[in-house]
Amino acid sequence: MSTAAHRPAPAPGTPAARTRTVRLVSDDPALRATVERVCAAAGTELLAGPADPATAARAPLADTDLVDVRHAVRGRVRPGTVLLGRPEDTGLWDRAAELGGCAVAVLPDAAGWLADLLGEGHGGGSGPGGTGRVVGLLGAVGGAGTSTLACWLADRAAQEERPAVLVDADREGCGIDVLLGLEDRDGLRWPDLLRIAGTVHAEQLWPAMARTGRLRWLSWDRSGADGAAAPYGPVLEALRRVAELVVVDLGRAGRAAADTAALCDEVLVLAPRTVRGVLAARWAADLLEGVPARLVPAGLNVADVDDALAAATTGLSVAGSVRFHGGVPEAAETGRLLDAGRSRRLAKDVAVLLGAVGAVR
């Protein structure tokens, strides 16, 4: 039943609101059925339309055109068109960029967002703010194991069957997908988002992300993307709406990393148990300028730096620690990094940290 049946009748003498129209270019019956349900929910009229985009371009104008990615033709897509795809469609975001920066909806996951877009009351948002927690991982020095711990924290939450996502915010780190051993895994990467015009909504982003098991992740790649600013703020806010935990790999402490850290609910500063590591953590804490932060001492205690001394020196309370495990470098090189984090020796440390940031049940 159409949702229009539940709307109150207009007051006497009030002109009837015009029903918005939608045209779909696709010959996929399943996709059409989904769009029909979306249009019913949005109170819009789905016009009969040909699958051929060349013919559709000559058809009477609709308020919104929806074009199946398998039928999209460059030069025959009108401004404001929404490109439709399925979870198995590859290259969807690249194709949207080639067509001039179309909005993207991966169906059926993005059905709610699409209904909001098509409906009369659309205001461009993606619903009320979410309650997911955004936790950043910042390395006091290079090689502290920041990316590794970020992978383990996100993976631990995902293994507990909670929506969790790992976000690579270290643009110069050559991609967290390499660390995971999943650089060939299809899915969205940051350069895809740099080429898309307009807002990326949570319902669009979530189904397009790369994943391994229950864990989803968004990585930089090795393409040498131009210097356009990454939309960290909008993307993290979108992910907060659909994920219970968003873990952000901030990379090594620096001005750029501190700017991104300001978008997080809390930052864990990872520092080796060395004099240099603790002093660097104090400098990193100063960079954060009021962002809630705690310290995570890591590795062997070769300089007799206990938690109390580290906390006193840095001004940061200790959230937990990560012990040394000699097999981690080999695990990272052989695509077994997540397995290493699930080992009995390290899993306890990871669980303690999740509890410390309020991300464990």
Backbone torsions as a table, in degrees:
resi	resn	phi	psi	omega
1	MET	NA	135.5	-179.7
2	SER	-68.1	143.8	177.8
3	THR	-67.7	-15.6	179.4
4	ALA	-61.7	-25.4	-178.7
5	ALA	-67.3	-17.6	-176.7
6	HIS	-99.2	1.3	-178.8
7	ARG	-81.7	144.6	178.9
8	PRO	-66.6	147.7	178.6
9	ALA	-69.0	143.8	179.7
10	PRO	-66.9	154.0	178.1
11	ALA	-64.9	150.7	179.2
12	PRO	-54.5	134.7	178.7
13	GLY	86.0	-6.0	179.1
14	THR	-84.3	126.7	179.1
15	PRO	-60.6	140.5	178.3
16	ALA	-67.8	135.6	179.1
17	ALA	-66.9	140.5	179.4
18	ARG	-73.8	133.4	177.8
19	THR	-74.9	126.3	178.1
20	ARG	-69.7	147.4	-175.2
21	THR	-115.0	149.4	-178.5
22	VAL	-133.2	137.3	174.6
23	ARG	-119.8	131.1	179.8
24	LEU	-108.5	131.5	174.2
25	VAL	-109.3	98.9	-179.4
26	SER	-171.1	148.9	173.4
27	ASP	-112.8	18.0	-179.3
28	ASP	-91.4	111.3	-178.1
29	PRO	-59.5	-37.6	-179.2
30	ALA	-67.0	-41.6	178.6
31	LEU	-65.8	-41.3	178.4
32	ARG	-61.9	-40.9	179.9
33	ALA	-61.9	-40.1	178.0
34	THR	-64.6	-43.7	-179.9
35	VAL	-64.8	-37.1	177.1
36	GLU	-59.7	-42.1	179.0
37	ARG	-66.7	-39.0	178.9
38	VAL	-63.8	-44.7	180.0
39	CYS	-63.7	-38.3	177.0
40	ALA	-62.7	-41.7	179.8
41	ALA	-67.5	-33.0	-177.6
42	ALA	-86.7	-9.6	-177.6
43	GLY	72.0	30.2	179.3
44	THR	-110.3	163.1	-178.6
45	GLU	-102.5	124.6	176.7
46	LEU	-88.9	113.8	-179.2
47	LEU	-78.5	147.4	173.1
48	ALA	-67.7	132.0	-177.5
49	GLY	-148.5	151.3	-179.9
50	PRO	-73.8	156.2	177.3
51	ALA	-76.7	-22.0	-177.9
52	ASP	-76.9	118.9	-177.8
53	PRO	-65.4	-28.7	178.6
54	ALA	-65.5	-42.5	177.6
55	THR	-68.4	-39.9	-179.4
56	ALA	-62.2	-32.5	-179.2
57	ALA	-66.2	-23.2	179.6
58	ARG	-95.8	-3.4	-178.6
59	ALA	-76.4	160.3	176.7
60	PRO	-53.9	143.8	-175.8
61	LEU	-66.5	142.3	170.6
62	ALA	-110.0	165.0	177.7
63	ASP	-64.7	-37.4	-179.6
64	THR	-139.3	134.3	173.2
65	ASP	-101.5	132.7	173.2
66	LEU	-113.4	123.3	-175.3
67	VAL	-123.2	123.9	174.7
68	ASP	-62.0	130.4	-178.8
69	VAL	-56.6	-27.3	-179.2
70	ARG	-76.6	-5.9	179.5
71	HIS	-121.9	0.9	-175.6
72	ALA	-71.5	131.0	-180.0
73	VAL	-124.2	127.2	-179.7
74	ARG	-59.7	134.9	179.0
75	GLY	89.8	-9.0	-179.2
76	ARG	-121.0	20.2	178.6
77	VAL	-112.4	122.4	-177.4
78	ARG	-74.9	153.6	173.3
79	PRO	-57.5	141.7	-179.5
80	GLY	86.2	1.2	178.6
81	THR	-67.5	144.4	173.5
82	VAL	-105.0	124.8	178.9
83	LEU	-86.1	124.7	-178.2
84	LEU	-102.0	140.7	176.3
85	GLY	-146.2	176.5	178.0
86	ARG	-116.8	162.7	-179.2
87	PRO	-56.0	-29.1	-177.7
88	GLU	-86.2	-6.4	-180.0
89	ASP	-72.7	123.4	179.9
90	THR	-94.7	154.3	177.7
91	GLY	68.9	19.4	-175.1
92	LEU	-62.2	-45.4	-176.4
93	TRP	-72.5	-36.4	175.3
94	ASP	-61.5	-42.1	-179.8
95	ARG	-64.6	-39.4	178.2
96	ALA	-62.0	-39.7	178.5
97	ALA	-65.8	-40.6	179.1
98	GLU	-62.9	-31.3	-177.7
99	LEU	-86.0	4.3	175.6
100	GLY	106.7	17.0	177.3
101	GLY	86.7	41.7	177.5
102	CYS	-62.4	150.9	165.4
103	ALA	-67.2	153.2	-175.7
104	VAL	-124.8	137.0	173.8
105	ALA	-132.7	116.9	176.4
106	VAL	-93.1	113.4	-175.4
107	LEU	-100.8	145.1	11.2
108	PRO	-89.4	-3.0	-173.8
109	ASP	-57.7	-38.0	-175.8
110	ALA	-93.1	17.9	-177.3
111	ALA	-59.9	-41.3	-179.6
112	GLY	-63.5	-45.0	177.8
113	TRP	-61.9	-42.7	-178.5
114	LEU	-65.0	-39.8	177.2
115	ALA	-61.7	-40.1	178.0
116	ASP	-64.5	-40.6	179.5
117	LEU	-63.5	-43.4	-176.1
118	LEU	-77.4	-26.2	-176.1
119	GLY	-68.2	161.5	-175.8
120	GLU	-67.0	-27.7	-174.3
121	GLY	-96.7	18.3	-177.6
122	HIS	-63.7	130.1	179.6
123	GLY	-118.5	9.1	175.5
124	GLY	90.9	-5.2	-179.8
125	GLY	-91.0	179.4	179.4
126	SER	-121.4	32.3	175.7
127	GLY	100.4	-178.8	-179.9
128	PRO	-67.1	153.0	-178.2
129	GLY	-57.8	141.9	-178.6
130	GLY	-81.7	176.6	-177.3
131	THR	-117.0	8.1	179.4
132	GLY	-61.7	151.8	-177.6
133	ARG	-100.9	132.6	179.4
134	VAL	-106.0	116.2	-177.4
135	VAL	-118.6	123.8	179.0
136	GLY	-96.9	148.2	174.6
137	LEU	-116.6	121.2	-175.5
138	LEU	-123.5	128.9	179.2
139	GLY	-87.5	127.3	177.1
140	ALA	-65.6	-34.4	177.2
141	VAL	-136.8	164.9	175.7
142	GLY	-68.0	144.8	178.6
143	GLY	77.8	15.4	-179.0
144	ALA	-75.5	-14.9	-178.3
145	GLY	97.7	21.1	-176.7
146	THR	-60.9	-49.7	-178.4
147	SER	-63.6	-39.5	179.6
148	THR	-60.6	-48.3	-178.8
149	LEU	-66.5	-36.3	177.4
150	ALA	-59.7	-43.5	177.9
151	CYS	-60.8	-44.3	-176.6
152	TRP	-67.8	-40.3	-179.6
153	LEU	-63.9	-47.1	-180.0
154	ALA	-64.8	-40.3	-178.8
155	ASP	-66.3	-39.1	-179.9
156	ARG	-61.8	-43.9	178.3
157	ALA	-63.8	-41.6	180.0
158	ALA	-65.4	-36.2	178.8
159	GLN	-65.8	-23.1	176.7
160	GLU	-87.7	15.4	174.5
161	GLU	62.6	37.8	173.4
162	ARG	-114.8	144.5	177.9
163	PRO	-59.7	117.7	-179.2
164	ALA	-139.4	146.9	-179.1
165	VAL	-141.3	142.9	178.7
166	LEU	-106.5	125.6	-177.4
167	VAL	-117.7	125.0	178.5
168	ASP	-87.5	109.2	177.7
169	ALA	-111.9	18.5	177.7
170	ASP	-104.6	88.6	-171.8
171	ARG	-60.9	-28.9	-176.4
172	GLU	-96.1	9.5	-175.8
173	GLY	-89.9	4.4	177.7
174	CYS	67.9	13.6	171.6
175	GLY	99.5	123.8	178.2
176	ILE	-71.4	-16.7	176.8
177	ASP	-64.4	-30.3	176.6
178	VAL	-67.3	-42.7	178.6
179	LEU	-60.9	-36.6	178.6
180	LEU	-77.1	-12.1	-175.9
181	GLY	74.0	27.7	-173.5
182	LEU	-128.1	31.9	-177.1
183	GLU	-65.5	-19.0	178.1
184	ASP	-91.7	-2.1	-178.4
185	ARG	-72.5	129.7	-179.1
186	ASP	-70.7	147.3	177.9
187	GLY	152.8	172.5	-177.3
188	LEU	-64.1	141.4	171.9
189	ARG	-127.7	162.6	-178.2
190	TRP	-55.7	-42.4	178.9
191	PRO	-58.2	-29.3	175.6
192	ASP	-61.3	-40.6	-178.1
193	LEU	-73.7	-27.8	178.0
194	LEU	-66.7	-23.4	-176.3
195	ARG	-97.1	-3.0	-178.4
196	ILE	-96.7	127.4	178.5
197	ALA	-83.6	146.7	175.0
198	GLY	87.7	-174.2	-176.1
199	THR	-80.8	138.1	172.3
200	VAL	-101.4	117.7	-176.2
201	HIS	-89.0	158.3	-177.1
202	ALA	-57.6	-41.3	-177.5
203	GLU	-67.7	-22.0	175.0
204	GLN	-81.9	-44.2	-171.8
205	LEU	-68.8	-46.8	-171.3
206	TRP	-56.6	-52.0	-177.7
207	PRO	-71.3	-16.4	-178.1
208	ALA	-89.8	-6.5	-175.0
209	MET	-75.3	148.8	172.8
210	ALA	-67.7	153.4	-178.4
211	ARG	-150.7	156.6	169.7
212	THR	-136.6	115.9	-173.0
213	GLY	61.3	-126.9	179.9
214	ARG	-88.9	-9.2	-175.1
215	LEU	-90.2	128.6	173.8
216	ARG	-105.1	151.2	-178.1
217	TRP	-150.5	153.1	178.8
218	LEU	-127.4	116.0	-171.7
219	SER	-119.1	154.7	161.9
220	TRP	-74.2	168.3	176.6
221	ASP	-130.5	-164.9	-176.0
222	ARG	-104.6	23.5	-173.7
223	SER	-81.4	-9.0	-177.8
224	GLY	65.2	48.6	-178.2
225	ALA	-56.5	150.8	-178.3
226	ASP	-63.1	179.0	-172.9
227	GLY	-81.5	14.7	178.4
228	ALA	-58.2	140.7	-179.0
229	ALA	-65.6	134.0	177.6
230	ALA	-74.3	137.9	-178.7
231	PRO	-80.8	59.3	-176.4
232	TYR	-59.0	-44.8	-177.0
233	GLY	-59.4	-56.9	-179.8
234	PRO	-60.9	-37.2	-178.3
235	VAL	-69.3	-43.0	179.4
236	LEU	-65.4	-37.8	177.2
237	GLU	-66.5	-37.9	177.1
238	ALA	-64.6	-44.0	-178.2
239	LEU	-67.9	-31.5	177.9
240	ARG	-59.9	-28.4	-178.2
241	ARG	-73.3	-24.7	-174.0
242	VAL	-117.6	-12.9	-178.4
243	ALA	-115.7	144.5	176.2
244	GLU	-77.2	-32.6	179.0
245	LEU	-137.4	127.1	173.9
246	VAL	-114.7	115.5	179.6
247	VAL	-102.7	124.0	-175.1
248	VAL	-112.0	120.9	174.3
249	ASP	-84.1	105.5	-176.8
250	LEU	-86.3	-11.6	-178.1
251	GLY	77.7	-155.0	-177.5
252	ARG	-77.9	146.4	-179.0
253	ALA	-58.6	135.6	178.6
254	GLY	-177.4	177.2	-176.6
255	ARG	-62.9	-45.5	-178.8
256	ALA	-63.7	-43.0	179.4
257	ALA	-63.3	-37.1	179.6
258	ALA	-66.0	-35.5	177.3
259	ASP	-62.7	-42.7	178.4
260	THR	-70.3	-35.1	179.1
261	ALA	-59.6	-29.4	-179.6
262	ALA	-65.5	-15.1	178.4
263	LEU	-85.6	-7.2	-175.3
264	CYS	-93.5	155.4	174.3
265	ASP	-73.1	-33.3	179.5
266	GLU	-157.3	151.8	178.5
267	VAL	-123.8	133.9	171.9
268	LEU	-100.6	121.6	-179.7
269	VAL	-96.0	114.0	-177.3
270	LEU	-91.6	127.3	-177.0
271	ALA	-139.7	135.8	173.8
272	PRO	-61.9	153.4	178.4
273	ARG	-81.3	62.1	177.8
274	THR	-132.5	163.5	178.1
275	VAL	-61.2	-45.7	179.7
276	ARG	-62.4	-40.3	-179.6
277	GLY	-63.6	-42.3	-178.9
278	VAL	-70.0	-39.4	178.0
279	LEU	-65.6	-38.1	177.5
280	ALA	-66.5	-34.5	178.3
281	ALA	-67.1	-34.6	177.0
282	ARG	-64.9	-40.9	177.3
283	TRP	-64.3	-40.8	178.9
284	ALA	-63.5	-39.5	179.2
285	ALA	-62.2	-38.5	177.3
286	ASP	-65.1	-36.7	179.2
287	LEU	-63.5	-32.4	-173.7
288	LEU	-70.1	-20.3	170.5
289	GLU	47.3	60.0	173.6
290	GLY	94.0	-8.6	175.6
291	VAL	-68.4	129.4	178.5
292	PRO	-54.4	127.2	-175.9
293	ALA	-146.8	149.6	173.6
294	ARG	-137.6	163.8	-173.9
295	LEU	-99.5	144.3	173.9
296	VAL	-128.0	95.9	174.6
297	PRO	-65.7	141.9	-174.7
298	ALA	-138.5	149.4	173.3
299	GLY	85.0	-167.3	-178.1
300	LEU	-71.2	142.8	177.1
301	ASN	-88.9	79.8	-175.0
302	VAL	-86.2	-11.0	-175.7
303	ALA	-121.1	18.1	179.9
304	ASP	55.7	45.8	178.3
305	VAL	-102.3	99.9	179.9
306	ASP	-87.3	174.2	-175.7
307	ASP	-61.7	-38.8	-178.2
308	ALA	-63.7	-43.3	179.0
309	LEU	-66.5	-41.6	-179.9
310	ALA	-62.8	-42.5	-179.8
311	ALA	-66.0	-42.6	-179.2
312	ALA	-65.3	-36.9	-177.0
313	THR	-73.9	-40.8	-174.3
314	THR	-91.0	-20.5	-173.8
315	GLY	76.5	12.6	179.9
316	LEU	-112.6	136.1	173.4
317	SER	-73.1	156.4	-177.1
318	VAL	-92.5	122.1	180.0
319	ALA	-82.6	-25.2	-175.5
320	GLY	159.9	-178.5	-178.7
321	SER	-137.9	164.9	176.9
322	VAL	-125.8	120.0	-177.4
323	ARG	-76.6	163.7	179.5
324	PHE	-75.5	139.3	175.4
325	HIS	-139.5	110.8	-174.6
326	GLY	-63.8	-18.8	-177.3
327	GLY	-87.1	-2.3	-175.4
328	VAL	-65.4	-45.6	179.4
329	PRO	-57.4	-42.7	178.9
330	GLU	-66.1	-39.2	179.3
331	ALA	-62.1	-39.1	179.4
332	ALA	-66.4	-37.5	-178.2
333	GLU	-74.9	-20.3	-176.5
334	THR	-109.9	14.4	176.4
335	GLY	74.5	22.4	-177.6
336	ARG	-118.1	25.5	-176.1
337	LEU	-61.8	-43.9	-179.2
338	LEU	-64.9	-36.5	176.5
339	ASP	-61.4	-39.3	179.3
340	ALA	-62.8	-40.7	179.7
341	GLY	-68.6	-21.9	178.8
342	ARG	-87.9	-4.5	-179.2
343	SER	-63.7	154.4	-176.1
344	ARG	-58.6	-34.8	-175.6
345	ARG	-67.7	-38.1	-174.8
346	LEU	-100.3	-25.4	-175.8
347	ALA	-58.8	-35.0	179.7
348	LYS	-64.7	-42.9	178.7
349	ASP	-61.5	-42.9	-178.8
350	VAL	-65.0	-42.1	179.7
351	ALA	-62.9	-38.9	178.8
352	VAL	-62.5	-42.1	-180.0
353	LEU	-66.7	-40.0	176.5
354	LEU	-60.5	-41.2	177.0
355	GLY	-65.2	-36.1	-178.4
356	ALA	-65.9	-32.7	-178.9
357	VAL	-94.5	10.6	177.1
358	GLY	72.9	28.9	-176.2
359	ALA	-117.9	27.5	177.6
360	VAL	-132.4	144.0	-178.0
361	ARG	-88.3	NA	NA
